[in-house]
Amino acid sequence: MPARPDQKLSNEYGSLLRVADANNAPRYQWIAPVEIAKQAWPKLSTQLRAVNTSAWRVTEIQAGIAIVIASTQEKFVPQMINFELIGGVNFKKGCYPGQEIVARSQYLGKLKRRMAIALVHATDVVAGTEVFHSDDVSQPCGMIVNAEQHQEDSSLALIEMKLADQESGQLTLGSATGATIELQALPYAITDITQ
C-alpha cells in the first residue's frame, strides 16, 4: 500500500493511488481494467466498505480539494481555491490561458481571497451560489465552489471568499437571510504566498 498521499503502486492489476487524506484517514483510488475489478470485487467487498459518489465527494471537501465544474469555470485563479497549497499548479512550467495572471498573483501579489471548508445549514446547496457576510449584506463576499449533503439537515461545502470575512461575522447562503454557514478547519495550512 502507498504510505503517503501522492504515492502510487502499479502492477499487472492496475494502479493504487493514495490521494489526500480526509478526517485523518487515508483515501485510495484503484485504477484497473474492468475485468480485473469485477474479479476482485467479491473479495474486496468483504474487507472494504463501499460508498456512493456523494460520500466520496464529501471526503474531497473534507480534504480541501476543489473540483472546478461548469458553473464555477473561470470564476477563480488557482490560488483562490488553494491549488498551489495542494500541488495542483506548477509555476515553473506549462502554458495555459491566464498563466500570466496566475504567476503574477503568486510572485507579486497578496491574495485577498482563499477557500475554506464550511458547514451549511441547508441541503440544497449548489456550486456557484453566492455567500454573504453580515458586515455587508449588499454584495456577496464569496461563492460555493463545491457542496454535498453531509447530514440530514446540512451540507459540507468549499467556499471561495475574502480572507477578512473568514475571521468574524455571520455568513449566509444566497442572501442576507439565507441559511447560516459555519467555517471549519482546513486540513492544511494557509500560507502567505509572498513570503
Order of alpha helices (4+ residues) and beta strands (2+ residues): beta-beta-beta-alpha-alpha-alpha-beta-beta-beta-beta-beta-beta
